[in-house]
């Protein structure tokens, strides 16, 4: 069963969880044998920026030593053969330049999203 | 082909935060009433939905004591849904993500709720007719 996972809401408790919890879940599902792909849209397209830096969080004497890095999470999925798509208009709207992004992202226009859906048995909207 | 389906729901919202949860539980109720088998994978804050230590309270603004207020508890709703499934001759398999439970210290769930992992989600999804994700926004 091929499932397209649409990730739209970004930075859901990523400082607390040290990752995007949906991308983490997908990494587990892939190891469990799931055939999957990811479509980033809306604010989640920001995850393709490799220049993000969430380090430095501290409360009193507590310092976060392992901050989240969603670009690394995405790169790991891509490395494992998971197709990662991102909506071009959402990238452009946010002024994200290709030179600052991780490699392997597959941009597609919003008009082609439905066409993408056709290639999957199910679409899970996160 | 049987009219009875197997449906999997993925929930993410914590209790007392969003109407998405009560809507999801109403969908589950409808599915069970129609004899369909339902799986739930509770992820992140949704693992607290079945926490057995939820407590109803009085409401001074309403001028009601706890009994009069009849404050809703998601854990009660889930227990009722599990009973509904049994009465309808079907099943509600509610799985809490174990790591999410540990993070929140909500490891005491109402009867019929079990601890699992994302692998359980994938297993349930593969055996289902369809999957509905109701994620936190």
Interface residues (C-beta under 8 A of the other chain):
Chain A: X1 X3 X9 X12 X13 X21 X22 X25 X28 X29 X32 X33 X34 X122 X124 X125 X126
Chain B: X10 X43 X44 X117 X118 X119 X121 X122 X123 X125 X126 X130 X131 X133 X135 X136 X137
